[in-house]
């Protein structure tokens, strides 16, 4: 799934890792190449444990909505 930054329309990468004992994956979302003019740079990277990428803190401000 490709994610796009709402601030600069740049491509974001998303990595989810799951510890065998953990019930939810741990996410990290950031720009592939951080544009210097992205107004959302202070919010990135998005990191945390969540069932879905859209549940991360600040995801509603950074990620475009799924089609």
C-alpha positions in Angstrom: 0.0 0.0 0.0 1.4 3.4 -1.0 0.9 6.2 1.4 1.0 9.9 0.3 1.8 12.9 2.6 -1.0 15.4 2.8 1.5 18.2 3.3 3.7 17.8 0.3 2.2 14.9 -1.8 5.4 13.1 -1.3 5.6 9.3 -1.1 5.8 7.8 2.4 7.1 4.4 3.4 5.4 2.3 6.1 7.1 -0.5 8.0 5.3 -2.7 10.4 7.0 -5.2 12.7 5.4 -7.6 14.9 7.0 -9.3 18.0 5.8 -12.8 18.4 4.4 -12.0 21.8 2.8 -8.7 20.7 -0.8 -8.7 19.5 -0.4 -5.5 17.4 2.3 -4.4 15.0 4.7 -1.5 15.7 4.6 1.0 12.8 7.1 3.5 11.4 5.9 5.9 8.6 8.2 8.6 7.1 9.0 10.3 3.8 11.1 8.3 1.3 13.0 11.5 0.7 12.0 14.3 3.0 11.2 17.4 1.0 12.6 20.5 2.7 9.4 22.4 2.2 7.0 19.8 3.7 4.9 21.6 6.3 4.3 18.3 8.2 8.0 17.5 8.8 7.6 18.1 12.5 5.0 15.3 12.7 7.1 12.7 11.1 8.1 10.0 11.5 4.8 8.5 12.7 5.6 5.7 15.1 3.5 3.5 17.4 1.7 0.3 18.0 -1.7 0.1 16.3 -3.9 -2.5 14.4 -4.0 -0.2 11.3 -1.7 2.5 10.0 -4.6 5.0 10.2 -4.7 4.6 14.0 -1.3 6.1 14.6 -1.0 9.5 16.3 -1.3 12.3 13.8 -2.1 9.9 10.9 -5.3 11.9 10.1 -3.1 15.0 9.5 -0.3 13.3 7.6 -1.7 10.4 5.5 -4.1 10.8 2.6 -7.4 9.0 3.1 -7.7 5.5 1.6 -9.5 5.5 -1.7 
